[in-house]
């Protein structure tokens, strides 16, 4: 097979077969004949992957037809299996003397000497193998390998998009169509079923075969130069602003890919042999992705995201539409994303969104916290989700077990649907019991409030029998607004929130912006380390108009009613003093304007460890403390809560955090301060048990967590466990976390028995 004419002619022939009438099997039969004729080969065969790592002969020209659908090879078995396992081409002058040769007598292939095969790739996964054989000795050149790979790419489009849905035999081909269960990390409990929807749109290359090869080559070269220039500009900007090492490494890796002569050469060859520029990018991307996925070295596997980003840049440079799809969902949907911010989540229709699969999410990511508040199950750290799932696939997300079931088979789906039903029943029964008082078996009353961010969240207070709102995240209102709210709108917003609480207290936290919580209509600051950078109270004190605006509108909205205001991420006495003085000045201003003088209390979030050393100094300025365990944990252990590699490195209940909380539970009352916990710890059974044993009786959690936590509190005997817990804590026993989990298991098992 020499020259462009042969490969272009064969490509067009294959394309015509795919576009023609007839069933999938008939098309495959015609395709192997066309490839054999176009390559002057004696044999052409297509093996497809079915079930788990098993290759089945689906079509052949030259081998015995009785072998079709009867000959199978495992991945790694025989020459064909080696191609599938390695995701790399293989060519041999004398195939039968290879130690990897696996003889299958039913095929009659002993009559053929030379062999060449290439993987059939789709989405970076091997879904089959395309091979040719010659009776006489034949040395396969690089141009022949390249041409067969390009033909395999065209075949892959048919296999993935045409063959499977219409075969009456219900064949499941490759990782694309067969049922899969992906293991991840359960981040928000719950079981939900829906159709897969991708947050980041996948480009669909509609035109594979080039009509004008020379014009396509020019387009490709121009796109490569544009991408290289763009990455160089980013690198220069990075150098000027002295950005962090992670960004620098990412940019350098992408620049390395973009400048790689082999990468560019392979795309150029693909175009020269008949593909469009877009199809060439997709083909080389799939090939490189498949090889990286099979690398044993974690560093190389982690470069997949850089490669994906580079391919996206190439598609955009070629004029492809890479914009994000509409946030309007059709029917019950499961959202699949590599990463997702809280503002992006809020853009989706919550009535249709049943669960999330977010690869780069950790237990304390802001999007996970928001999803928990909305009662949306979440599974994270599923590395292969975007490779295995296709748009529209039936998905069942199990946030309790950290599993994502993709295209589950009938019996499995029935079992999972029963779990969905039981989960809904449990939630319904918990909500019915929510009006009961949260009092432990030994008579301790626990104050149970909810976290909120929108007015509709506050309506859950009376419905669930909550004691109020312990944390109202005011920034969510700003993040979903098209622009900065006007004063009148803001006053109405706070009035509605207080009204919805039905007379129960609402604690408004002032704007906690920065990090991954950004305003879409404001200029974004590129902090080197956003978690430790310009955020929360720091922004509000440096730009006091924001804070004055919030304080004044809150005080007007209260109209004489008790008002609780809390400042986030306070790290020094001076910051608190400045914020408190600003609140006093705004109260005077509101009174001068003819409104009732506000009855307000001030509090601070205990998130920054420096504040632990200043409880006596801050006590004159505040009446309450609310512990944000998510940020406090990340700052105590220098472990970025948004980094999946380290976010859960020290466990959910490390001794250091428990000892800090024990200290706060002693010091806060000693200085006349109310103490509560509003971090994620307050919404998990093991965290709640630990907090009650520490003597902390104020909890604020997501509305979705509250019904079960109330049940859990009512089933707990704190006094019976107090002495042993205190001993383990004082000794610094590393088994304390597992001790808590064991007792949680006993309590929850008793609750499950009651449910049954």
C-alpha distance (Angstrom), angle and dihedral (degrees) to the residues before:
residue distance angle dihedral
X1 . . .
X2 3.77 . .
X3 3.80 130.1 .
X4 3.76 137.4 16.9
X5 3.80 95.6 -85.5
X6 3.79 94.7 68.2
X7 3.81 95.2 48.6
X8 3.82 93.7 43.5
X9 3.80 91.2 49.4
X10 3.80 91.7 47.6
X11 3.80 91.8 47.6
X12 3.78 92.0 52.4
X13 3.80 90.8 47.0
X14 3.81 91.2 51.6
X15 3.80 90.5 46.9
X16 3.81 91.4 51.8
X17 3.80 90.9 50.5
X18 3.79 91.1 51.0
X19 3.80 91.7 49.5
X20 3.80 93.6 46.6
X21 3.80 132.0 88.6
X22 3.78 125.0 -85.0
X23 3.77 139.5 73.3
X24 3.77 126.5 -61.9
X25 3.81 95.7 -103.3
X26 3.80 91.6 50.4
X27 3.80 90.0 50.6
X28 3.80 91.7 51.3
X29 3.81 89.8 50.0
X30 3.80 90.5 52.5
X31 3.82 92.7 44.9
X32 3.83 94.8 56.3
X33 3.81 89.5 50.0
X34 3.83 91.2 50.0
X35 3.82 92.2 48.8
X36 3.81 93.2 46.7
X37 3.80 91.1 50.9
X38 3.81 93.5 43.9
X39 3.80 93.2 50.1
X40 3.84 95.5 38.4
X41 3.80 88.1 -124.1
X42 3.80 126.0 152.0
X43 3.80 92.1 -141.8
X44 3.80 135.3 29.7
X45 3.80 120.0 177.4
X46 3.78 136.2 177.5
X47 3.80 119.2 -154.1
X48 3.80 118.2 -172.4
X49 3.78 129.4 -162.6
X50 3.77 116.5 -114.3
X51 3.77 130.1 174.1
X52 3.81 112.2 -9.2
X53 3.81 115.4 -17.1
X54 3.79 95.0 -35.3
X55 3.80 123.0 133.3
X56 3.79 120.1 -150.9
X57 3.80 126.2 -167.5
X58 3.81 103.7 -117.4
X59 3.79 102.6 170.7
X60 3.80 138.5 1.0
X61 3.76 141.9 175.2
X62 3.81 110.3 -159.0
X63 3.80 102.5 18.0
X64 3.80 124.0 87.6
X65 3.81 109.2 -73.2
X66 3.81 89.9 -141.3
X67 3.79 87.6 71.1
X68 3.83 93.1 63.5
X69 3.85 109.3 111.5
X70 3.83 88.8 -1.7
X71 3.81 101.0 73.6
X72 3.79 116.5 76.2
X73 3.80 135.4 172.4
X74 3.77 130.7 -170.8
X75 3.79 119.6 -124.4
X76 3.80 103.5 -86.0
X77 3.83 93.7 22.8
X78 3.78 117.5 116.4
X79 3.79 125.7 -18.0
X80 3.79 92.1 -59.6
X81 3.80 92.3 49.1
X82 3.82 91.2 50.0
X83 3.81 90.1 55.4
X84 3.81 90.9 51.2
X85 3.80 94.1 46.7
X86 3.80 95.7 47.3
X87 3.82 96.7 34.6
X88 3.81 87.4 -137.5
X89 3.83 134.2 116.0
X90 3.80 120.6 -103.2
X91 3.82 128.7 -158.6
X92 3.81 127.3 -179.1
X93 3.82 132.4 176.9
X94 3.83 90.7 -158.3
X95 3.79 106.8 28.6
X96 3.81 99.0 173.4
X97 3.81 95.3 60.1
X98 3.81 91.4 56.4
X99 3.83 113.4 108.9
X100 3.81 87.6 -133.3
X101 3.82 94.0 58.0
X102 3.83 110.8 118.0
X103 3.81 113.3 -163.5
X104 3.79 116.9 -138.9
X105 3.83 107.5 -175.7
X106 3.82 94.1 -163.3
X107 3.82 91.0 65.5
X108 3.83 98.5 56.9
X109 3.82 89.8 -140.3
X110 3.81 93.6 140.2
X111 3.80 87.1 89.7
X112 3.83 92.5 66.6
X113 3.80 124.3 80.0
X114 3.82 110.1 -172.5
X115 3.78 127.6 49.4
X116 3.81 137.7 -170.4
X117 3.78 127.1 175.6
X118 3.81 138.1 170.8
X119 3.81 131.8 -166.1
X120 3.79 119.3 -103.7
X121 3.79 102.8 -132.9
X122 3.77 131.9 -166.2
X123 3.79 124.1 171.1
X124 3.79 89.7 -9.1
X125 3.82 91.3 -57.6
X126 3.79 128.1 113.8
X127 3.79 107.5 -119.9
X128 3.78 97.0 166.7
X129 3.80 149.4 -29.5
X130 3.81 129.9 -100.9
X131 3.81 114.7 -157.8
X132 3.78 140.5 174.4
X133 3.83 129.3 -163.1
X134 3.79 136.0 -164.7
X135 3.79 126.7 -150.2
X136 3.80 92.2 -144.6
X137 3.79 125.5 48.9
X138 3.80 110.3 -76.6
X139 3.81 130.8 178.4
X140 3.81 110.2 -145.7
X141 3.81 115.1 -142.9
X142 3.79 128.7 -147.8
X143 3.79 90.9 -104.1
X144 3.81 90.5 57.3
X145 3.80 92.3 50.1
X146 3.81 90.7 49.4
X147 3.80 92.7 48.4
X148 3.82 93.4 49.4
X149 3.81 90.4 49.0
X150 3.79 89.8 54.0
X151 3.79 91.5 49.4
X152 3.82 88.4 49.2
X153 3.79 89.7 55.6
X154 3.80 91.1 55.9
X155 3.81 90.3 46.9
X156 3.83 89.1 51.2
X157 3.80 90.8 60.4
X158 3.78 90.3 56.7
X159 3.79 94.9 43.5
X160 3.81 92.9 50.4
X161 3.78 97.9 39.5
X162 3.79 108.3 28.4
X163 3.78 115.0 20.4
X164 3.75 103.1 53.2
X165 3.81 104.9 48.0
X166 3.81 93.6 50.1
X167 3.79 104.0 41.0
X168 3.82 111.2 110.2
X169 3.81 89.3 -152.2
X170 3.83 88.2 68.4
X171 3.79 91.6 -130.6
X172 3.78 114.3 -173.8
X173 3.77 108.8 -148.9
X174 3.77 124.0 -159.4
X175 3.75 128.5 -41.8
X176 3.79 88.1 -48.0
X177 3.79 100.6 69.0
X178 3.77 110.0 16.6
X179 3.81 120.8 92.3
X180 3.78 112.5 -91.0
X181 3.77 136.6 -174.6
X182 3.80 113.1 -152.8
X183 3.79 118.4 -157.8
X184 3.79 116.8 -140.8
X185 3.77 141.0 138.1
X186 3.79 119.7 -66.2
X187 3.80 106.2 -130.3
X188 3.82 103.9 165.8
X189 3.80 120.3 23.8
X190 3.76 121.6 -121.4
X191 3.80 140.5 86.4
X192 3.80 120.6 -116.2
X193 3.80 138.8 169.4
X194 3.80 128.3 -151.4
X195 3.78 147.9 119.8
X196 3.79 120.2 -67.9
X197 3.81 116.9 -105.9
X198 3.81 122.1 179.5
X199 3.79 120.4 -134.6
X200 3.80 90.8 -156.7
X201 3.77 110.0 52.4
X202 3.78 116.7 -121.7
X203 3.76 115.8 -136.1
X204 3.78 114.2 -121.0
X205 3.80 110.4 -151.5
X206 3.78 100.1 -145.3
X207 3.83 97.6 176.5
X208 3.80 114.3 53.9
X209 3.79 104.0 160.9
X210 3.82 118.7 66.0
X211 3.79 120.7 -130.5
X212 3.82 93.7 -167.8
X213 3.81 111.2 30.3
X214 3.81 94.9 -173.8
X215 3.81 92.9 53.2
X216 3.82 91.4 47.8
X217 3.80 90.5 51.4
X218 3.82 90.8 53.4
X219 3.82 90.3 49.5
X220 3.79 90.6 50.8
X221 3.81 94.4 49.0
X222 3.80 91.8 48.2
X223 3.81 91.4 49.3
X224 3.81 92.2 50.3
X225 3.82 90.8 51.6
X226 3.82 91.7 47.0
X227 3.82 92.2 51.4
X228 3.81 92.2 46.5
X229 3.81 90.9 49.9
X230 3.80 91.3 48.4
X231 3.80 92.8 51.3
X232 3.78 91.6 46.7
X233 3.82 89.6 52.4
X234 3.80 90.4 50.3
X235 3.79 90.1 49.7
X236 3.81 91.2 51.7
X237 3.80 91.0 49.1
X238 3.79 89.1 48.2
X239 3.81 91.3 52.4
X240 3.81 92.2 48.4
X241 3.81 93.2 51.5
X242 3.81 95.5 39.3
X243 3.81 92.9 -128.3
X244 3.79 124.8 -168.4
X245 3.80 124.8 -73.2
X246 3.82 93.9 -111.9
X247 3.80 92.7 59.6
X248 3.79 90.5 43.3
X249 3.80 91.4 51.9
X250 3.81 91.9 47.2
X251 3.79 92.7 50.7
X252 3.78 92.2 45.9
X253 3.81 91.4 50.6
X254 3.79 91.8 50.1
X255 3.79 91.6 46.7
X256 3.78 88.2 51.2
X257 3.81 91.1 52.6
X258 3.81 92.1 45.2
X259 3.81 93.4 49.7
X260 3.81 94.6 43.0
X261 3.79 107.5 120.8
X262 3.79 92.0 -153.5
X263 3.81 91.8 55.7
X264 3.79 92.4 48.9
X265 3.80 92.7 42.3
X266 3.80 93.1 53.5
X267 3.81 91.7 51.1
X268 3.78 90.2 47.6
X269 3.82 91.7 50.9
X270 3.80 90.7 48.9
X271 3.81 90.0 54.9
X272 3.81 92.4 44.9
X273 3.80 88.9 54.0
X274 3.78 95.0 53.7
X275 3.80 112.6 -78.5
X276 3.79 127.3 122.2
X277 3.80 116.9 -112.2
X278 3.84 90.9 -105.1
X279 3.80 92.1 49.9
X280 3.81 90.2 48.7
X281 3.81 91.2 53.5
X282 3.80 91.3 47.5
X283 3.79 93.3 47.3
X284 3.81 95.3 50.7
X285 3.81 90.7 41.9
X286 3.82 91.6 54.1
X287 3.79 91.4 47.4
X288 3.82 95.5 49.8
X289 3.81 91.9 42.0
X290 3.81 92.1 53.1
X291 3.80 91.0 52.0
X292 3.80 93.8 47.4
X293 3.82 91.2 49.7
X294 3.79 89.1 57.7
X295 3.79 95.9 49.1
X296 3.83 112.5 115.5
X297 3.81 89.3 -150.7
X298 3.82 109.9 91.0
X299 3.82 92.3 -150.5
X300 3.80 92.0 61.7
X301 3.82 93.4 45.1
X302 3.80 89.2 52.9
X303 3.80 90.1 56.8
X304 3.83 87.8 71.4
X305 3.81 91.1 90.3
X306 3.80 90.3 53.5
X307 3.80 89.5 50.9
X308 3.82 91.1 48.6
X309 3.81 90.5 50.4
X310 3.79 90.5 50.3
X311 3.81 91.8 50.6
X312 3.82 89.6 49.8
X313 3.80 89.5 52.6
X314 3.79 90.5 50.9
X315 3.81 92.0 50.6
X316 3.80 91.0 49.6
X317 3.80 90.7 48.2
X318 3.80 88.2 52.9
X319 3.79 90.1 52.8
X320 3.81 98.5 -100.5
X321 3.78 119.0 155.1
X322 3.80 105.1 -113.6
X323 3.77 96.5 162.4
X324 3.79 119.8 132.6
X325 3.80 114.8 -95.6
X326 3.77 122.0 -109.3
X327 3.78 114.8 -73.5
X328 3.80 89.1 -133.3
X329 3.80 107.4 107.4
X330 3.77 125.7 -153.0
X331 3.80 112.5 -137.4
X332 3.80 124.9 -38.4
X333 3.80 106.5 -11.3
X334 3.80 140.1 -174.6
X335 3.80 112.3 -152.7
X336 3.83 116.5 -140.6
X337 3.81 117.0 -162.1
X338 3.77 139.6 159.9
X339 3.80 89.3 -146.1
X340 3.79 132.9 -5.8
X341 3.78 134.8 -174.0
X342 3.82 125.6 -144.4
X343 3.81 93.0 -112.3
X344 3.81 90.4 52.2
X345 3.80 90.8 51.5
X346 3.79 91.0 52.8
X347 3.81 90.3 57.3
X348 3.81 90.9 68.0
X349 3.79 124.7 87.1
X350 3.80 103.3 -99.6
X351 3.80 93.4 -158.7
X352 3.82 90.4 62.1
X353 3.82 99.4 35.0
X354 3.81 107.4 91.8
X355 3.82 103.4 168.1
X356 3.80 145.3 -9.3
X357 3.80 133.3 -130.0
X358 3.81 106.7 -166.9
X359 3.78 115.4 174.0
X360 3.80 97.9 -162.1
X361 3.81 98.5 45.4
X362 3.78 131.9 116.9
X363 3.83 132.0 -168.7
X364 3.81 92.9 -93.1
X365 3.81 99.6 39.4
X366 3.80 109.8 129.7
X367 3.80 91.8 -122.5
X368 3.82 89.4 55.0
X369 3.81 91.4 49.4
X370 3.81 89.8 50.8
X371 3.81 92.3 46.3
X372 3.80 89.8 51.6
X373 3.79 89.7 51.3
X374 3.80 89.1 51.7
X375 3.81 92.7 46.4
X376 3.81 93.5 -117.0
X377 3.85 115.8 148.3
X378 3.82 113.9 -126.2
X379 3.80 134.2 -165.4
X380 3.81 119.3 -174.0
X381 3.79 140.9 -176.5
X382 3.82 95.5 42.2
X383 3.79 96.2 149.1
X384 3.82 97.1 -169.2
X385 3.82 100.4 40.2
X386 3.80 95.2 106.9
X387 3.82 90.5 48.6
X388 3.81 97.6 48.7
X389 3.82 103.7 36.1
X390 3.78 123.4 76.2
X391 3.79 126.8 -160.2
X392 3.80 109.6 -86.2
X393 3.82 96.1 19.2
X394 3.79 116.5 144.5
X395 3.82 106.9 -108.2
X396 3.79 132.0 -175.0
X397 3.81 114.2 -163.1
X398 3.79 117.1 -158.5
X399 3.79 107.1 -166.5
X400 3.80 92.0 177.8
X401 3.81 95.6 59.1
X402 3.79 97.5 28.0
X403 3.80 94.0 -119.3
X404 3.80 135.1 135.8
X405 3.81 114.8 -158.6
X406 3.80 110.0 -156.1
X407 3.79 118.6 -160.8
X408 3.83 92.1 -17.4
X409 3.81 115.8 -155.0
X410 3.80 120.5 -112.5
X411 3.81 101.0 -91.2
X412 3.79 92.8 40.8
X413 3.81 91.4 48.2
X414 3.81 90.9 51.7
X415 3.80 90.3 52.3
X416 3.80 92.0 47.5
X417 3.80 92.1 47.3
X418 3.79 88.1 54.2
X419 3.81 88.2 54.6
X420 3.82 89.0 49.3
X421 3.81 88.7 52.4
X422 3.82 93.3 47.5
X423 3.79 90.4 47.5
X424 3.80 90.4 53.6
X425 3.82 90.7 46.3
X426 3.81 91.7 50.1
X427 3.79 90.5 50.1
X428 3.80 91.3 48.7
X429 3.83 92.9 49.7
X430 3.80 91.4 46.3
X431 3.79 90.6 52.2
X432 3.81 90.9 49.7
X433 3.80 88.4 54.6
X434 3.81 93.3 43.9
X435 3.81 93.3 95.1
X436 3.80 90.1 64.8
X437 3.80 116.6 102.1
X438 3.84 115.3 -96.9
X439 3.80 96.0 -124.2
X440 3.81 122.2 146.3
X441 3.79 122.7 -127.1
X442 3.80 88.7 -101.6
X443 3.82 92.7 52.9
X444 3.83 105.1 -98.1
X445 3.81 114.5 146.7
X446 3.81 112.2 -143.5
X447 3.80 118.9 -158.6
X448 3.82 104.8 -131.5
X449 3.79 117.4 -166.8
X450 3.79 132.3 164.2
X451 3.78 134.5 -122.4
X452 3.80 115.1 -125.2
X453 3.78 141.2 176.0
X454 3.78 105.3 177.4
X455 3.80 133.6 43.0
X456 3.80 92.6 -111.3
X457 3.81 88.6 58.8
X458 3.83 90.3 59.2
X459 3.81 90.9 58.2
X460 3.81 85.2 72.4
X461 3.84 90.2 69.8
X462 3.84 97.2 79.2
X463 3.80 93.4 30.7
X464 3.80 93.2 55.8
X465 3.78 97.7 33.8
X466 3.81 92.7 -116.4
X467 3.80 121.1 169.5
X468 3.79 91.6 -127.0
X469 3.81 139.8 -72.7
X470 3.79 111.6 -51.4
X471 3.79 94.1 -177.0
X472 3.80 126.0 22.5
X473 3.81 108.0 -175.4
X474 3.80 100.6 -147.9
X475 3.82 93.5 -175.5
X476 3.82 92.5 72.7
X477 3.80 89.3 66.3
X478 3.81 89.2 54.2
X479 3.81 94.2 43.8
X480 3.80 95.3 57.8
X481 3.81 95.9 41.3
X482 3.84 116.9 100.5
X483 3.80 89.6 -131.1
X484 3.78 142.7 -6.7
X485 3.85 106.8 -50.8
X486 3.81 118.0 -113.9
X487 3.81 119.6 -117.7
X488 3.80 94.8 -107.0
X489 3.81 92.0 49.8
X490 3.78 90.8 48.4
X491 3.82 94.0 50.9
X492 3.81 90.0 49.9
X493 3.80 90.4 49.1
X494 3.82 93.5 55.6
X495 3.81 91.6 42.5
X496 3.80 90.7 54.2
X497 3.80 91.5 48.1
X498 3.81 92.5 52.3
X499 3.81 92.2 44.1
X500 3.82 91.6 51.0
X501 3.81 90.9 56.2
X502 3.81 90.1 66.1
X503 3.78 96.0 -133.6
X504 3.81 95.1 -43.4
X505 3.85 116.9 125.9
X506 3.81 120.5 -90.5
X507 3.80 118.7 -160.0
X508 3.81 109.8 -153.7
X509 3.79 115.3 -156.3
X510 3.78 112.7 -152.6
X511 3.79 118.3 -121.6
X512 3.80 113.1 -49.7
X513 3.78 99.5 -171.8
X514 3.78 128.8 156.0
X515 3.79 134.2 67.8
X516 3.82 106.1 52.0
X517 3.82 93.4 -16.2
X518 3.78 104.5 88.6
X519 3.78 134.0 159.2
X520 3.82 110.3 -119.3
X521 3.82 91.0 -144.2
X522 3.84 97.3 46.6
X523 3.78 132.1 80.8
X524 3.80 111.5 -94.8
X525 3.79 119.2 -132.2
X526 3.81 115.5 -143.6
X527 3.80 101.0 -137.2
X528 3.77 116.0 -172.2
X529 3.81 88.9 -135.2
X530 3.82 108.5 15.7
X531 3.83 95.3 -170.6
X532 3.81 89.8 59.4
X533 3.75 96.8 32.1
X534 3.78 140.8 80.3
X535 3.79 103.5 -31.1
X536 3.81 146.4 120.0
X537 3.84 114.7 -2.4
X538 3.81 90.6 5.8
X539 3.80 91.7 63.2
X540 3.80 91.9 43.5
X541 3.81 94.0 51.5
X542 3.80 93.9 43.9
X543 3.81 89.9 46.6
X544 3.84 99.1 33.2
X545 3.81 93.9 174.8
X546 3.81 88.4 76.4
X547 3.80 93.9 52.9
X548 3.82 95.0 41.4
X549 3.80 89.6 51.0
X550 3.81 91.8 51.1
X551 3.78 95.6 45.0
X552 3.80 94.3 47.9
X553 3.82 94.8 47.2
X554 3.83 91.6 47.1
X555 3.80 91.5 50.5
X556 3.79 92.7 47.8
X557 3.80 90.2 48.9
X558 3.82 91.9 51.3
X559 3.83 89.7 57.3
X560 3.79 92.4 -168.4
X561 3.81 96.5 -35.9
X562 3.83 118.7 125.2
X563 3.80 109.7 -83.4
X564 3.80 128.6 -163.8
X565 3.84 117.9 -159.6
X566 3.79 123.8 -176.1
X567 3.82 128.9 -167.7
X568 3.83 118.3 -144.8
X569 3.81 128.9 -137.7
X570 3.79 97.0 4.8
X571 3.81 107.7 175.5
X572 3.82 103.9 170.8
X573 3.78 141.0 34.9
X574 3.82 89.9 -119.7
X575 3.83 91.7 58.9
X576 3.80 91.5 52.0
X577 3.80 92.9 45.8
X578 3.80 91.8 52.0
X579 3.83 92.6 48.1
X580 3.83 92.2 46.1
X581 3.80 92.2 50.1
X582 3.79 89.7 49.7
X583 3.83 90.0 52.4
X584 3.83 90.7 51.0
X585 3.81 91.7 50.4
X586 3.82 91.6 49.3
X587 3.83 90.7 49.4
X588 3.81 89.2 54.4
X589 3.81 90.3 47.8
X590 3.81 92.6 51.1
X591 3.81 90.8 50.2
X592 3.82 91.1 49.3
X593 3.81 89.0 52.8
X594 3.81 89.7 61.0
X595 3.80 100.6 -100.0
X596 3.78 123.3 127.3
X597 3.77 111.8 -86.3
X598 3.83 107.8 -97.7
X599 3.81 119.3 -111.0
X600 3.76 96.6 -148.1
X601 3.78 136.2 167.3
X602 3.79 123.1 -159.7
X603 3.78 127.8 -144.4
X604 3.78 139.8 168.1
X605 3.76 135.3 -136.4
X606 3.80 110.3 -119.3
X607 3.80 99.4 -139.4
X608 3.79 106.4 120.1
X609 3.84 113.3 70.3
X610 3.82 92.5 -138.4
X611 3.81 88.5 71.6
X612 3.81 90.2 64.1
X613 3.81 89.2 71.6
X614 3.81 93.7 52.5
X615 3.82 106.8 53.1
X616 3.84 93.7 119.8
X617 3.83 91.4 47.7
X618 3.83 96.6 48.8
X619 3.83 95.3 42.0
X620 3.86 94.7 87.4
X621 3.81 90.5 58.5
X622 3.81 102.2 45.2
X623 3.78 139.5 41.5
X624 3.80 100.1 -159.3
X625 3.81 143.7 30.4
X626 3.80 125.1 -151.5
X627 3.79 117.0 -165.7
X628 3.78 115.0 -138.9
X629 3.79 97.0 -158.6
X630 3.81 94.0 -175.4
X631 3.80 96.1 63.2
X632 3.80 94.0 30.8
X633 3.80 88.7 56.3
X634 3.80 94.1 49.2
X635 3.80 93.1 48.8
X636 3.82 94.0 44.2
X637 3.79 92.3 52.9
X638 3.83 99.5 29.7
X639 3.82 87.0 -124.8
X640 3.82 116.2 139.5
X641 3.81 106.9 -126.9
X642 3.81 89.7 -148.3
X643 3.82 94.1 53.7
X644 3.80 109.3 90.4
X645 3.81 91.1 -158.3
X646 3.80 94.9 63.0
X647 3.82 107.3 14.0
X648 3.81 93.4 94.3
X649 3.79 97.3 25.5
X650 3.82 95.2 113.0
X651 3.79 97.5 39.4
X652 3.78 129.6 -112.0
X653 3.82 96.2 -79.0
X654 3.81 109.0 33.4
X655 3.79 118.0 176.7
X656 3.80 93.5 -118.1
X657 3.79 92.2 59.2
X658 3.81 93.1 45.1
X659 3.80 91.0 51.9
X660 3.80 91.5 50.2
X661 3.80 89.7 51.6
X662 3.81 90.7 47.7
X663 3.80 88.8 53.9
X664 3.81 91.8 49.7
X665 3.81 91.7 48.5
X666 3.83 88.1 58.3
X667 3.82 99.9 39.8
X668 3.82 101.8 42.2
X669 3.84 96.7 60.7
X670 3.81 90.0 41.4
X671 3.82 88.2 63.0
X672 3.81 95.8 41.0
X673 3.81 95.2 -102.9
X674 3.80 126.6 141.1
X675 3.82 112.2 -130.1
X676 3.78 129.2 -154.3
X677 3.80 137.8 158.1
X678 3.80 118.5 -131.2
X679 3.81 100.3 168.4
X680 3.80 125.5 104.9
X681 3.81 89.6 -86.9
X682 3.81 88.9 73.7
X683 3.81 92.1 61.3
X684 3.82 99.0 50.6
X685 3.82 122.5 81.4
X686 3.81 95.4 -130.1
X687 3.80 90.3 48.1
X688 3.80 92.9 47.8
X689 3.81 91.7 50.2
X690 3.82 90.8 50.3
X691 3.82 92.3 48.2
X692 3.80 93.2 49.6
X693 3.81 89.9 49.1
X694 3.82 88.3 51.3
X695 3.79 89.4 55.3
X696 3.81 95.6 -109.5
X697 3.80 109.1 141.6
X698 3.82 101.7 173.8
X699 3.82 116.3 86.3
X700 3.79 131.6 170.7
X701 3.78 119.8 -173.7
X702 3.78 143.6 153.0
X703 3.79 115.0 -62.3
X704 3.80 88.7 -121.5
X705 3.82 90.9 59.2
X706 3.82 98.2 45.0
X707 3.85 101.4 80.1
X708 3.79 93.8 54.4
X709 3.81 93.8 40.0
X710 3.80 89.1 55.0
X711 3.78 89.3 52.6
X712 3.80 90.0 47.3
X713 3.82 92.2 51.1
X714 3.80 91.6 50.3
X715 3.83 90.2 52.7
X716 3.84 94.8 49.0
X717 3.80 127.1 97.2
X718 3.79 102.4 -159.8
X719 3.78 96.7 176.2
X720 3.80 92.8 57.6
X721 3.82 91.2 58.0
X722 3.81 100.5 36.2
X723 3.81 100.3 92.8
X724 3.80 96.8 48.1
X725 3.79 92.2 44.3
X726 3.79 92.0 51.6
X727 3.80 91.7 49.8
X728 3.83 93.0 51.0
X729 3.82 91.0 46.9
X730 3.80 94.3 50.0
X731 3.81 92.0 46.4
X732 3.79 91.4 49.8
X733 3.80 89.4 -126.8
X734 3.84 109.1 -174.2
X735 3.81 89.5 -148.5
X736 3.81 91.7 68.1
X737 3.82 94.2 98.5
X738 3.81 92.5 51.2
X739 3.83 89.3 45.1
X740 3.80 89.4 56.7
X741 3.80 91.9 46.9
X742 3.82 91.1 51.7
X743 3.79 92.0 54.1
X744 3.82 91.0 44.8
X745 3.81 88.2 54.0
X746 3.81 91.0 53.2
X747 3.81 92.2 50.0
X748 3.82 95.9 44.6
X749 3.81 91.9 45.7
X750 3.80 88.6 56.5
X751 3.81 89.7 50.7
X752 3.82 90.9 49.9
X753 3.80 90.1 52.2
X754 3.80 89.3 53.7
X755 3.82 89.7 50.1
X756 3.80 91.0 51.0
